[in-house]
Each structure stands twice: as structure tokens, then as C-alpha cells.
Amino acid sequence: MKDDETLVAAFLDTLWLERGASDNTLGAYRSDLESWQWWLLEQQESGGEATPLLEATPVQVQAFCDSRRESHALRSTARLLSALRRFYRWALAEGMIEADPVHEVRLPRVIPSLPGTLDEEEVERLLEAPDLETAIGLRDRTMLEVLYGAGLRISELVGLRVDALNLRQGVVRVIGKGDRERLVPLGEEACDWLSRWLSAGRPAMMADQTRPALFPGRHDKAMTRQTFWHRIRRHAVTAGIDKPLSPHTLRHAFATHLLNHGANLRVVQLLLGHRDLSTTQIYTHVAQARLERLHAEHHPRG
């Protein structure tokens, strides 16, 4: 087990150095590989030794996946199998093994779940929910406009600094997953709200104007994701929106509405900061589902 722990650490270091994997991603890989290690340990014969990671067989990998069917969702096992596949491909490339034990292992196809989103009228109601008579309301309205106008993740939004903005050019510099940087256009509406916030709202909420946080929470520090997510749910109640919401709801709406209005999928990929186009393709299913619903509702042969 000791050698396996060293091996896993080396694999995770490679993911971090070469792929810029985030802490959350590295933690997920570590957890999945530990589950695999513990299963191998539990299979050892009395008095024998557990199978080392590099000596695992395709039969063992398949048995491990099969053992999870009753206690784990298929999606969870598919994610774990993906982690094993990447680990053993790395070991193969490094010359540590001669054959990949995961290569022939297959699971039933996982149908991707469509992300929850809002239609354009619902987004407008949500954006108009904050009370603009208060500095907090102005802050929330501006944050919602930026979140929807630029398609940011909540973590990216709350982490924004004042010096990341260029309102003259209408762009914001965002640090995304894996510390990857991208420039994202804001749109006129978001820029207008940002100008109002910087001139009237932020000075009223921040005692120390030299602090870098664009959107302060308490004590002049950047707001947390949890706090803003709580604010979104509060405004959704005010707007009369009873759909299940997630921290990514406005990001999903941003992508879906772009595609509904004819945006190119690769452009949406760049705006969202997705490394892989396949991650962005989920939104084509959302847009297609909406078109099918509209056809069924309004076409005489629907």
C-alpha cells in the first residue's frame, strides 16, 4: 500500500503540473483511486497480500465496477472508471505496465442529464428582483447581470478583482479552473451596471477602497460562493421562480440562450472556458429540447 500511495501521489503531481488540474479534481481522483485500492485490499486471500495497483487485471477492474451496481449510481461508477482509465494510461505511457487493465472494461452508457436552466423571461424577472434602493441590492443586481452576461462560474464571479475589469473595451479577465486565464466580453448591459456599482454602490459598502475585491461581502472581503448562492435563491423567491436552481443556473441560461440565438458552439466553448468541446455539447441538447417543445406546442402538426 505504501508504494501505491507514492504512485498515486506521482500521478496527481503529473495532473497538476501538465494539465493544471484544480484541487477539487485532484481530490476526486485521489478518492476514486483510494476506493479502488481498498477494494483490492478486501479481495486479498487470508494471509496473502493485496494486489498492487500496477498488477491489477481487467477481470478485477470489471468485478470492482460490477460490485458497485447495487450501492452506487451508474454515473458515480462511470466517473470512477474514468479516473482509473486516466491513471492506467499514465502508467502505460510511463512504461510502468505493458497493458492497460481498463482498456476493455465497459459500462452501460450514461445519458447526460440536461442542466437546469431558465427561459429568457424568467431570467429577466430574476435580474429585476434585487432592491435597488440599497447598496446590497445594487451589488446583487450587478453580480447577476455579470453572471448572466458573461456566463461565469460563481467561484469566478466572487473572485473578481477591480483590476480585472476593462469597461472601456467591455471585457473582464477571469481566472478559471486550473488557474487558466481567459478574457470574456461583458456586454453593454453588464458594463452599465458595473459602472453604476463602482460609482455609487461599492464606495458605500467598502470602508477601504484600496482592497481588490470587486464585490465585497462582510469586512471588505470578497463574498463567498455560499453567500451569493444564498442571495440567488432569495431573489428567486422574490421573482416567483419555483424551479430547482443550482449555482450554475445562470451560466446554463447564458450558454443555452446564446445557442438559441444562433451562436457557434466553439464560441460558446471559449466563453465558458471549457477545455473540451464535448463538455459544451450538452447545451446543444438543451437547445434541441426547447425547439422540440416549442414545435409541439405551436405547430398544427406538433
N, C-alpha and C positions, 0 to 999 in steps of 0.2 A: 504493500500500500504506500510505503514511503516513496519508492521510486515512481509510482504512478502519480503521486502528488507533485513531485518535481516535474514530471512530464506534462501534467495539466497546466502547471504554472508557466512552463516554457511556451505552450500552445497559446495561452491567454496573453502572454507578453507579445507574441507574434501578431495576434489580432489587434492589439493596442498600437503596436509600432507601425504595422504595414497597412492596416485598414482604418485606424483611428476609431476603433470601437468605443462606445460610451461605457461608463461604469455600469449602467443598467444591463447593457448587452453582455458585458463580461460576467456580471453576476448571474445572468440567466444561463450562460454556457457552463459556468462553474457548477451551478445547481444541477443541471442536466447530467453532466459528467459524473458528479458525485452519486446521483441516483443509479447510474449505470454501474459504478464501482461497488456500491452497496449490494446491488442485485447479484453481481458476480461473487461477492463475498458470501452471500446467503446460499449460493449454489454449491459451495465447496463441500466435498465429501468429508466425513468425520475423520479428523486427524490430518487431512490434506491441506493444501494451500489454495487460496483463491486464484482464479485465472487473472494474470496481469492484463492490463488494457491492451497491450500490443500482441497478446496471444489469443484474443477473443476470436471466435469463429462466427461465420454467417448464421449457423444454427442457433448459437447463443443469442445473437442480436435479435433474430426473429422471435425466439422464445421470450426474450425480455419484452418486446413490443406486445406480443400476444398476452403476456401476463398482466398487462395494464388495461385490458379491454373493459373489464367489469368495474374497475375502480377509478379510471381516468377518462376524460373526454378524448375523443379521437384527435381533436385539434392539439391538445396538450402532448399526446404521443407523437404526432407529426412534427411538432416543434422540437421535441427531444431527439427524434430520429434525424432531423436536420442538423442538430448540434453534433451528433455522433458522426454524421456524414462529413461535416467540415473537419472534425478532429482527425478522422482516419485519412482523409485526403491530404491533410497537412503531414501526417506521419508517413504516408506513402511518398510524398514529394521530398521529404527529408531523408528518405532511404531507411527508415526505421522498420518498415514492414514491406513485404513483397506483394501482398494482395490486400485489397480493401474489403473488410468483412461486411461492410454495409452496402456494398455495390448492388447486390441482388435483392436486398430486402425492400419490400414494398408494403405500403399501407393503402387501404381504400382511399379514394380521392376525397380530399376535404373541400367542400364547396365554400368559397369565401363568403362570409357574412357581409351584407351590404352595410356600410356605415350609416348611422342615423344622421339625418340632415334636416334642414328647414327649407321651406319654399321661400320665394323672394318676399312675399307679403309678411310671412312670419318673421323673417329677418328684420324687416322694417319696423315691425312692432317691438321687437326686442331692442333694437337700436334706440328707439324713442322712449324706452321705459325709464331710464335714469332721470332723476330730478335735477334739472339744470340750474336751479336756484342755489345749489350748494356746490362747493368746490369738489366734494367727493363725487357728486353726480356728474359734474363736468369731466372729472377724471375717468369715471366708468364709461361714459359715452365715448370719450376719445379712445379708450382702450378697446371697446367693442368695434369702433369704426376701423381701427388699425388691424385688429384681429381678423375681421371680415374682409377688409380692403386689401390686405397683404397675404392672407392665408397662413398666418404664423401659428406655430405651436404656442400653447400658453407659456411654457417654460421660456421660449424665445421672447415672448412679449414682456413678461415681468422682468426679464434680464436686460431689457434695452437700456442703454445709456443715452444721455442727451447728445453726446458727441457722435452717436451712431446715425443721427438724422442729417439729411441734406434736403431741406424743404425747397430750396431753390431748384434742385434737379428732381425733386419728388421721389427720392429713394431712401431706403433705410438699410444699414449694414447689419446683418443678422448672423449670430453665431449659433449654428445648428448642431445636430448630432455629430459626435466625433470631433467637435471643435471646428467643423467645416464652416467657412465664411461664405456668405452669398449676399449680393445686392438685390433688393426686392423693391419694385415700384409700389408706391403707396396709393396713387390715385388722388384726384383733386379733393374729393370729399374728406378723406382721411387727413390730407395736408391742411385743409381748412380747420378741422377740429384740433389738430396738433398745434396750429398757430394760436388758436383760442386758449388752449390748455397752457401753453408756455407763457402766454402774456397775462392771463387772468387767474388760472387755476393753480398751477404749480407754485407760484410765489406765495399764494395764500396758505398752501399746505406744508411748505418746506421752510423751516426756520433757517437752515443753512443752504443757500442756493449754490454753493460750490460742490455739493455732493452730486455724484454722477447719475444716480437713479432717475430715469425719465418719469416713472410712475411710482411715487413713494407710497409706502404703507404707513406703518407706525414708526415714530422716531426717525423720520427722514430716510429710512432704509427702503430698499426695493421691496415691493409686495411679494408675498409668497404665492405659489401656484394655487395652494389650497384656499387661500383667502379670496383670490379672484374667482375661482371656480364657485365658491360660496356666493359671491356677488352676482355671477351669471344666473345661478338658479333663483336667486331672489328677484332679479329683474324679469326672468321668465314668468314667474308667478304674476308679477305686475302686468306683464304683456298678455296674460291669459293663454300662455303656451303650456299645454299639459303633455306634450310629447316627452318620451325619455330623452334626456340630454346627456352628453358626455363632454369632457374637456375639449374634445376635437370637433364639436358640432359645427361651430362657425368655420373652422378650417375645411370641413367636409362641404359645407354650403358654398364656400369660396370656389373650391375645385369643381363642384357639380354645376354651379351656375355659369362658370366660365365655359365648360364643355357644352352646356345647353345653348349658349350663345355663339358657338362655333369655334372656340379656341382649339388650337392644336395640342394634342396630348403631350408632346415633348416640351412645349412651352409651359404647360401646367406642371410637368415634372420638375423643370428648372425652378419655377416659382415656389413649389413646395419644398424643394431641397431634397428630393428623393434621389438616392444613388442609382436605383434600379428602376427602369421603366415599368416593370411588372407590378411594382408597388402602386404606381399611379393608375394602372389599368383598371383597378377596382372601381374607379369613378365612371368609367365607361358603362359599367353595369348599372350604376345608379341612374345615369342619364338615360340609358335604354329603358330601364324600368319606368321612368317618368313618361317617356314618349309612348310606351305601350299603354299606360294608364290613361293618358290624355286621348289616345286613339279610341280606347274602349268607351270612354265617357262621352266623346263628342262626335265620333264618326257614325253616320247612319248604319253602317255595316259592322260597327265595332262590337 
